[in-house]
Structures are given as C-alpha cells and as structure tokens.
C-alpha cells in the first residue's frame, strides 16, 4: 500500500510477519506485560505442551490486581484472600520457571502494570505492546500500538511472540483548541465517550489529534488513551513528539547512547502523513468541555457537572428507555435532576486511569487546607511505588493525610475491587477509575467517574460540586 | 479446542444493551486458578440475590432456559474487561452461541479461541429471535455453522454472515499456537530484520531492584 499513511498504518505494516491464508495477519509483538489474573492459564498449558517463552527479554511480569494496599512489607503473605494469594504465588513461580523478569510485591517499582511500563521506559513509540488487560490502551499515549488481549492470546504471545489479528480500521478523534481551566484529560475522554458512545470505536484504532491533545503532558495523554476501550476501540494512539521524547529519555529500559539517537530519528517518522485517510472521524471543541461526571452504569452515561440526569420518557426507543430507567434505579438518582449536590459516601483517587503524579498533584491542590467531613471515607492509592515516593518527596501525602484522606500503597485497588478495597451495597463513590459498571467497585456499589480534581472536591465537600468554583 | 458444527436447544433472551464482562462474570470469580465451575458464576448478580439465593424470575433460573445453549442479547454485548473468564463461564454453563446486533472486540476474539460462535445480525432479525426466545413454546433453535443458518421453531431459517477465518477455525477446532509454530522460520526472519533496524527493542533486561 502506498500513498499517505496513518500512524496506525505505519506501526501495523512494520510488524507484519506474514499474511495468513484466512485474511488475518500474523503480527509481531514487541513488548508483553503480564499480571496474576490472566497469565496462569497460558503458563499452565505451555507447561503441558512442553513449550517455552519465546522472548523473556520482551516480557515483564508484575502482580497488581488482587494485592492489598496496606502492610506491603508483609509481601505475598499479606494477601488475605487465599485464592488471590495463590494467583500471585503462581505468577511468581511461573516467571521463575519460564525465565520471565518479575517486579515483586516488595519492590519499590511495583505498581499497576500500565503505570510501570511507561515509568520504566518499556513502553516505546512505534512498538507493539499487549497485556491481558483491556486498559493496555494506556500505552498508546507514546505512539505505541497497545491493546488488551484474553488469556488464550497471552499464551499465544508467550509461545510465539506474535498474534493473528484482523486488521482494524482507522478512526481519528480531534480535540481542537485549548482546555479551559479546571478541566482535565479525564474530562476530555469522558466527553469523547459521551459523544461516540461505548461502541463508537468498535473495530477501530483511534488516533487522538488536535491542539488540546498536543498540549497534554504524557500523564494526560495516558489518561485519554487508557479509556479508549470504554469507547469500544481496543487501542488509542497519540503521535510521538518532543513531549514523548523528553518523558522517555533516561528511563531505565529506554534506549540509551547511540541507540537513543537512532530511536528518536525513527520515532520522528511515525506521525500520520499529510492527507492520510481515516474510516471514521470526529472533532470536539475543547472549549465546550466542562468537568464531567457519570450518572449511570455505562461510561457513555456522562454529563457535565452542571447538567441534569436524563429523563427516560425522552429516550429515543424502548431499549434505551429501559436502560436509562434501570441505571437511574441502580444509582438511586431521580430523572431530570441536577447531579451537583448529590452526596457521596466514598472517594477513590487512583487506578491506571488517574494514579500518576500529575493526578495526585491535581487532587492535592484541591484538598490542601480543606477537610473531608465525618461520614465520608476518602482514599488515595498511588499507581506505583515510584509515584508514591515522588508524591511523598513533594509533600502531597501530608496534604492528603491532613485533609483526612487515607494514603495507601500502590495497586489496582478499588478500580476492580479484587482486594479488600471495595464499596458496601448502596454506597456512592466519586472515583477516578474507568468503569461505572454495576457492582464494579463492590456489589451494589454506585460509582461516579470523575477527574482527580473533581474527586477531591467531592471528598472535601461531601457531595458533588463544580471544582472550578474552588480553584479561583 | 472443541469444534463447532451444529447446535440445537433452547435460546435464552437477555434484552439488554451494553452487557459488560463484569456482568457476565464478576470479579470474585477471577482469583481462581481453574476454569471448572465458572458456569455457576455466569451472570451472577442477575441470577442470585444479595444472600446468594437464586432469583426465580431471572431467565436462566427458569425452565426451559436453565438448559439454554444459545443466548439472544442486545447491542455491544461483552464490552469492558478483557477477562477470558466470560467465554469460559458461558461455555461452562452450556452456552456456545450468542446472537446480538454487535459485540465488543476483545470478547469477540476470546470467544473464537474457545469455540463459541458469535452471530451478529441486524436489529430486526435479533428482535424476531428475541421474541421466539421469550416464548417457551418457540425458544428452541438450531444453528448450523456450515450452512450459516439459524432454524426457528417455526421451521423458518435466518441466514447469517461470518468471516471465513472464524468459520474455518470454529469448524475445525484449530489450535492457533500449533498453526503459528509452523511459521517459526518467518518469525525468525522478522526478528533478524527488526533487530538490525531497531536493536533497542532487544535484550532490555529490567535493572536490579530499586528498593
């Protein structure tokens, strides 16, 4: 194929090992991240079949999903749930047996798999990266084609370093102009999902472009790409630029010396060519985006904080009407009512969406000098041990603790609630995570997705408020 | 992998949009290191109340749908988490075919790997089959992958489209890894080329513990 190419086209085409007879492509995978929940079955079957890991040097394991966020010094023994502990033990044993590098629970660098990949410089522009987790889309912020896979595909990559895939289509989402003050990358991606819907990107790889995307830090770009899966697309991409290179330079696993110069020269060729064609396009004006908040049980159920819940009676069809009614009922919200002022029981700041240093700074700026009221439980869970250390060096932990937040150890925590961090039935939570599905943070729990600043504002107010009014 | 040729039995209706994989199998089933028994957790929060008693009104708890092998669902079925526990739970329950207007991408791939046939049909056709499924007298269907047809209880058939690669893999129950392993020489050649051009992608060991 000649003519102008997209960033996605360039990465895809440079990773084709072979075209299969059945119309799929055998694609080479450069980097593979593994964690405890989705890797055991692959290792088990490889052991049965007598197969080994083809590229241990391209693979990195870390436990993150079911680990406690307290008492980290106890290591694996500190995992209360025997099943969860067994899974982490299996990950450690499998990595040892198959020669795969592992960042253990007690290592300062341990954290959420999607935080540590970029942090260690494992995530690189122009590369392909997979992980048995749908939020692998995060790594697309570097112009790295990164997507989530299932356990069978994990096994396929471990054994062959390839995947047979049907080529996705190109989609471009531009966010034009400048984001207003008090509006974050999280608000941007929630607004995008509100426009395209949770199936809007199905079958596509999304390239994010436009001035507002360019102006984002790497942390902000990761937040945007992270939730691409909530818009239905497996992968999101941002073309690498000076911001990307500055972030990567000097990271432990990033290229160094002569390799660095060669790598950057290559990375500069990756941006989409002028006139490249997309199968689907959408443009959003950054100036129109207000702080966002979800009201329902799907990420597309999103409104500005100044908005009102929907009225099922105004729904376009019966299925949608039923879905809105059920969601409002589950969330215990009235139809056609303001979202601002709704009281919260819990606040969770963390996750692979918003567990990076910039997120903690934004939350701390709101929490500083304020106080979480009695009856509200608020916790901050840094995305990695390194994020935690940096936050402590900057004094953010003191701000949070003095404001009444709990300061925890790194992990997925209440984003998936596989450890002890979960909502009780009926509890309402302002959460910086990525999914407001029914029961996601604990059975019967009610999740509202917001930015870190909005979450901190809800924590110190005891209810949802427009954070912009607190920033003047 | 089990082959998929034909499938006959009751179809269960689940007329909801955006059913995510957390609803198909919730997190408490993700810590096991065995797949056996996941069928018990299928649609856990729909099937069981807060005290873990079966909800008698949920379709999969009622005859004849408690023996359903086909599921008729709404748009964007299987969205969210990449957990392969979702197809494992469906299969362990006995459901080997899901019919809906559309499916999420990762779930779609995971089903192919587990011998589960996903059929995407226009909304009108799904509505027809949903009405059949809701009627205990009409809910039995027969899916024929080779012929690409769904036979309703009335004897009428509904055709469906499927990509040749997916049809072939399901019909033959192919082991993907075995197929790819046969291309080892091509993978070797790719790696040699890439290593010469982008050596920084090779041999990046993680440094020793930082703390």
Contacts between the chains, C-beta under 8 A, distances in Angstrom:
chain1	res1	chain2	res2	distance
A	17	B	183	7.1
A	17	B	186	5.4
A	17	B	187	5.7
A	17	B	190	4.7
A	18	B	183	6.0
A	18	B	186	5.0
A	20	B	165	7.2
A	22	B	163	8.0
A	22	B	164	5.9
A	22	B	165	3.2
A	22	B	168	5.8
A	22	B	169	7.7
A	23	B	163	6.6
A	23	B	164	6.3
A	23	B	165	5.2
A	24	B	165	5.3
A	26	B	180	6.6
A	26	B	183	6.5
A	26	B	186	7.5
A	26	B	187	8.0
A	28	B	187	7.3
A	28	B	190	5.4
A	28	B	191	7.7
A	28	B	194	7.1
A	30	B	201	5.2
A	37	B	30	5.3
A	37	B	31	7.5
A	37	B	83	7.6
A	38	B	82	7.1
A	38	B	83	7.1
A	38	B	84	7.0
A	40	B	33	4.9
A	41	B	35	7.2
A	41	B	84	7.6
A	44	B	33	7.9
A	49	B	177	7.8
A	51	B	177	7.5
A	54	B	187	7.9
A	57	B	202	6.6
A	57	B	203	5.2
A	57	B	204	6.4
A	57	B	205	6.3
A	58	B	201	7.6
A	58	B	202	7.8
A	58	B	204	8.0
A	60	B	206	6.3
A	65	B	30	7.6
A	66	B	30	7.9
A	66	B	31	5.7
A	81	B	31	6.3
A	83	B	31	3.9
A	83	B	32	6.0
A	83	B	33	7.8
A	84	B	31	4.5
A	86	B	31	7.6
A	86	B	33	6.0
A	87	B	31	5.5
A	87	B	32	7.9
A	87	B	33	5.8
A	90	B	33	5.6
A	101	B	205	6.5
A	101	B	206	4.8
A	103	B	206	7.0
A	104	B	209	7.9
A	107	B	209	5.2
A	107	B	210	7.0
A	107	B	211	6.4
A	108	B	209	7.6
A	108	B	210	5.0
A	108	B	211	2.8
A	109	B	209	7.7
A	109	B	210	5.3
A	109	B	211	7.2
A	120	B	206	6.7
A	122	B	204	7.2
A	124	B	200	7.5
A	124	B	201	7.3
A	126	B	198	7.8
A	127	B	201	6.4
A	132	B	82	6.2
A	132	B	84	8.0
A	133	B	81	7.8
A	133	B	82	5.9
A	134	B	80	6.7
A	134	B	81	5.4
A	134	B	82	4.2
A	134	B	106	5.9
A	147	B	106	7.9
A	148	B	82	4.1
A	148	B	106	5.5
A	149	B	82	6.3
A	149	B	106	7.0
A	149	B	109	7.4
A	150	B	82	5.6
A	150	B	83	7.5
A	150	B	84	3.8
A	150	B	87	7.9
A	150	B	106	6.4
A	150	B	109	6.3
A	150	B	110	3.7
A	150	B	113	6.5
A	151	B	84	4.1
A	151	B	110	7.9
A	152	B	84	6.2
A	152	B	110	6.8
A	152	B	113	3.7
A	152	B	114	7.1
A	152	B	176	7.5
A	153	B	109	6.7
A	153	B	110	7.8
A	153	B	113	7.1
A	155	B	177	6.8
A	156	B	176	5.9
A	156	B	177	5.5
A	156	B	180	6.8
A	159	B	177	5.3
A	159	B	180	7.8
A	159	B	181	7.2
A	160	B	177	6.5
A	160	B	180	4.6
A	160	B	181	6.5
A	160	B	187	6.5
A	161	B	187	6.6
A	161	B	191	7.8
A	162	B	180	5.9
A	162	B	187	6.1
A	164	B	176	6.3
A	164	B	179	7.9
A	164	B	180	6.8
A	166	B	163	7.2
A	166	B	165	7.5
A	168	B	105	7.9
A	198	B	18	5.7
A	198	B	76	6.0
A	198	B	79	5.7
A	199	B	18	7.7
A	199	B	75	6.6
A	199	B	76	4.1
A	199	B	79	7.1
A	199	B	102	6.2
A	199	B	104	7.3
A	202	B	76	7.4
A	202	B	102	6.7
A	202	B	104	6.6
A	202	B	105	5.9
A	203	B	105	6.5
A	229	B	80	7.7
A	229	B	106	7.8
A	232	B	76	7.1
A	232	B	79	6.9
A	232	B	104	6.6
A	232	B	105	7.3
A	233	B	105	7.6
A	234	B	105	5.1
A	234	B	106	6.2
A	252	B	206	7.1
A	252	B	207	5.0
A	253	B	204	4.8
A	253	B	206	6.5
A	253	B	207	7.8
A	254	B	200	8.0
A	255	B	200	3.5
A	259	B	199	6.3
A	259	B	200	4.3
A	260	B	200	7.9
A	262	B	198	8.0
A	262	B	200	7.4
A	263	B	198	7.3
A	263	B	200	5.2
A	266	B	198	6.7
A	298	B	18	4.9
A	298	B	20	7.8
A	300	B	18	7.8
A	319	B	15	7.0
A	319	B	16	8.0
A	319	B	17	5.7
A	319	B	74	6.3
A	319	B	75	7.8
A	320	B	17	7.5
A	322	B	15	7.9
A	322	B	16	7.8
A	323	B	16	7.1
A	323	B	17	5.5
A	323	B	18	7.3
A	385	B	211	6.9
A	386	B	210	7.8
A	416	B	27	5.8
A	417	B	27	6.1
A	418	B	27	5.1
A	418	B	30	6.4
A	418	B	31	6.6
A	425	B	50	6.6
A	435	B	20	7.6
A	435	B	22	7.1
A	435	B	80	6.3
A	435	B	81	7.8
A	437	B	20	4.9
A	437	B	22	4.5
A	437	B	23	6.8
A	437	B	80	6.3
A	438	B	22	7.4
A	438	B	23	6.6
A	438	B	45	6.6
A	439	B	22	6.6
A	439	B	23	7.9
A	439	B	26	6.0
A	439	B	45	5.5
A	440	B	22	5.5
A	443	B	26	7.5
A	443	B	45	6.4
A	443	B	50	7.2
A	444	B	50	7.0
